[in-house]
Amino acid sequence: MQELISVVIPTRNRTDMLVRAIESVIAQTYENIEICIVIDGEDDVTAQFLAGYAASRVDMKVAQTDGIGGSAARNLGVEMAAGTWIAFLDDDDEFLPRKLEKQVALLGGDADARHLAFTSVETYDPGKPEQRYMLPDVTWKEAQCSVGEYLFCRKGRKTMGFIQTSTLLIPRKLMLEIPFTNGLKKHQDWDLLVRMESAGVAIKQLEQAEAIYHQHVVVSGRVGQHNVWRFSERWMEEITVSRAARDSFLLSIVNRGIATDQSMTKWQRHKEIMQRFFQVKWNGKYVGSYVYMLMINWMRAYLK
């Protein structure tokens, strides 16, 4: 008999996207599934909408919070789940039909082992859904590095790896042992993966794209986007990753945030970018990408 998989979906005020996510779970070839939906905040429309799925062939559990944030909402979903396995799905993404079947097979159906699985994704640049491509560019097996380096270091101009929440399948007992970090407003999936690896959890990749990661146009210049890079920098200082991963994160994620921060003048952005560039320990393996990241963020700083 198939072991139960609980698919955890946090959501709020996005029923048009949520229905696509739910339907992609219902369409799975793996049959023993339940859906655990956490409505994270005041949202009567979504609660009423979900009542319409009561007759679905997939069992559904729904909880509603006062607005506890993405990490805590996913942790709540894990707690309410009855499954041996936990799969996560963002409400704006979708599974391809054989995702869960293939991931359970990849992990040998062994929910007692300390391992997890992720898949490649189909995606597209914001606003260009007709021009799809696959991520990651380098497979986990090919990379032969830590998860921090896989996520942040580059091969040429592109980041090697890509692991996103909607691609994960993890034994529930591991999620209870190593939950998402509550209160983390960004980098929730990266934080989880780094801590999982530090705890000895093996990471395995299904190299075929088995999920669709939908990217959306971000409104630039929003007040909420100002100084977000400071949070990213603090987060990087608190986690355990290699020096190469830390330097690449600083030059890409942090410096990109600085370069597009409209609360600063161009000179201030230039100064902050250079301060971080000179903190880097030059690693011969990644020197080309370091120079590329410096140049691209200089351009962003002066063109924005």
N, C-alpha and C positions, 0 to 999 in steps of 0.2 A: 504493500500500500504506500502511496506517495505521502511523504511528510508534508505538513501544512506550511505554506509560505504566507507570511503576513506582509502585505505591501503598505508601507506607511506613507501617507500623503498629507503634508501640511498645506493649508490653503486659507485664503481670505479674499472675498470680493472679486473672484475671478472665475465665475461659473462657466463662462464661454471656453476657457482653457481647461478647466477641471473636467468637463465632460469628455474632452478628447483623451485626457490622461486615464480616466476611469474606463473608457471604452477600450483603451489599449491593454488594460489589465484583464478585462473580461475576455478579450480575444486571445489570451495566452493559450498555447497548446498544453502547458502544464495545468492540470485541472484542480488540484487541491489548494485553493487560494482563498484568503480573506483580505479585505481592504480595510485599513484603519485610517480614518480621516480625522485630522485635528484641525478644526476651524479656529484659527488663532486670533481671536478678538471678536468684537461685536459684529455680527453678520447674519441677520435673519434670512436674507435672500438665499444664501448658500444652504442654510439649515433646511429651509423649505424645499429647495431644489433637490437635496439629497434624499428626501423622503420619497421621491419618485423612483428611486432605485431599490425600494424595499423588495420588489419581486424579482430582482436580478438573480441569475444563477450563482453569483458570487456573494458570499456573506459579507456584510458591511457593518463596521462599528464606527460611530461618530462621537467625538468629544468636542466640546467648545470651551475655550479659555477666555481669560480677560485680556489676552495679548501678552504672551510670555516669551516671544521670539522664536526664531527658527530652530535653534538647537534644542531648547526645552520642549518645543512642540514635537520634534522628532523623538525625543526621549520619552515623552508621554505616549506617543504612538507605540513605541517598543514595549512600554509597560502594559498597555492594554491589549497587546497582541497575544494570540494563543499559539502562533506558529513556532516551529522549530527553527525556521529561517526567517530573516528579515530582509526585505528588499525596500529600497527607498525610491520614491518617485516625486520629483517636483511637480507642482500642479500645471506648469506650462510645458512640460516635456512629455514624451510618450515612449512606451516600450514597443519594439517590434515583436511579432507574434511568438517567436521561439526563444526569447531572451531567458526566461526563467528555467525552462527545460534544459537549455544548453549550459547554463551556469551551474545548476545542480549536478549535471553530468561532469562538468569540468572539475568540480570539487569532490567527485566520487560519491556524492550523496552522504558524505560524512560530516554531520553537524557537531561532532564531538572534537574534531581537529581544530587547531588554532590557525585557521586560514580564512581568506575572503576572496571574492572574485569581483573583477570589474570587466566591462566590455568597452570596445571601441564605440564611437558614436557617428551618426550622420549629423552634419550641421551645415551652417551657411553663415555668411556675414550678415549683420543686421540689415534688414530691408531688402535682402536678395535671396528669398527662399527657393527660387528656381535654380540657383547655382550652388548645389550641394557638394560637399567634400567630406572626407573622413578624418577623424582624429582618434588617437594620437598619430604623429608622424613617425615615431620610433616605437617599436614594440617594447614591452616590459622585458621580455626575454633578451632582446637585442641590446638593450641599454646596459644591463649588468651594473646597476648602481643603486644607491639608496633611493627611497621614495622621494626624499627632499630634492635630490639632484634631478630625478626624473621629472618632477613637477616644475622646477624652476630653471634648470640649466638648459642651454641651447645646443643644438647641433646645426651649425651655420646660423641662419637668421631666425630659425623657428625653435620654439621650445620643444624639447624632446617628447615629453609626456603630456597626457591629459587624462585625469581621472575626476569624474564629476559624480555628485551624489546619486543621480538617477541611474547610474551604471552599477551600483554596488549590490551585492548579495552577501550577507554575513550571518553566521549562526547567532541566534538570539542570545544565547548565553554569553557570547563575546560582547554583544552590545550592552548587556546588563553589567558586565565587568568594566568595559571601556566605553562609556556613553559619550555623546557629543558634549562639548564644553558649554555649559549654560552661560548665557549672557554674551556670547561671542557674536558680534554683529556682522562679521565678515570672516571668510576663510574657514568656514565651519567644516567642510569636507577635507580640506588640506590638513587642518588641525587633527581631525580624527585619524587620518591615514598615518601621519607622522607618529602619533601616540600608539596606534596599533602596531606599527613596525617596531617601535621601541620596546613593546611588550612581547615581542617574539612572534607576532602574527605573520604568516606567510601570505604574500599577495600574488594572485594569479590572474592572468588576463585572458579573456575570450577575445581573440584578435579580430573577429568579425564584428561589424557594427550591428548592435542589437538594441540600440535606443536612438531616439532622435532628440538632439539637444537644440531647442529653439532659442535663438539669440534675438534680442530686441534692441531697438534703437534707444540709447540712453540720452536723455535731455541734458546737454552740457550746460554748465554754468549754474546748476541748481545749488542752492545754499547747502543742502545736505551733502553735496559732493565736495565741498570745500574742506580741506585739511583731513580728508579720509585717509590719506597716505600716512598721516601720523599714527593712526590706529594700526595700520599694517606694519609700520616700523616697530612699534612697541610689541606687537604680536610676535614678530620674527625674533626679537630679543629674548622672548620668554620660552620659545620651543627649542628642542634639541635637534639640530640638523648639522650637516657638514659645513665647513667654511665655504666650499664652492657653492653649495645651495644657498647659503646666507648671502654671499656676495651677489649671486645672480638675482636673487629676490630683490636686493637693494637696488641694483642697477635697472631692473625691469619694472617690477610692480611699484616700488616706492618712487623711483625717479619718474615713472610715467604719471603717477598721481601728482607729483610736484609740477611736472611740465604742463599739466592741464588744469591746475588750480588757479582759477580766475580771481581768487581773493588776494593774489600776490602780483607784484609788477614783474615784467619780464626779467629785469635785473635780479630781483629776489629769487625767481625761479632758477635762473642760471647759477646763482651763488649756491643755492641748496643742492642742486644737481652735482655741482663740482665738489662740494663738501663730501658727498657720499661716494663719488667716484674715487676720491683719494683715500677712502677707508678700505678700499678693496685690496686684498692680497692677490697679486697677479698669479693666476694659475695658467700655466702654459697650454693646458688642454682647452681652456675656454677663452683665451686672450682675444681671439678674433670676435667672439660674441660680445665681450666686454666693450670693445671699441665700437662695435655696431650699436649696442644699446646706448652708449654715451652720445653718439652722433644722432640717432633717431630721436632721443629725448631733447637734445639741444634744438632740433628742428621743431618739435612739438612746442617747446617753451617759447620760441620766437614767432611761430606762426599762429598761435592761439590768441 
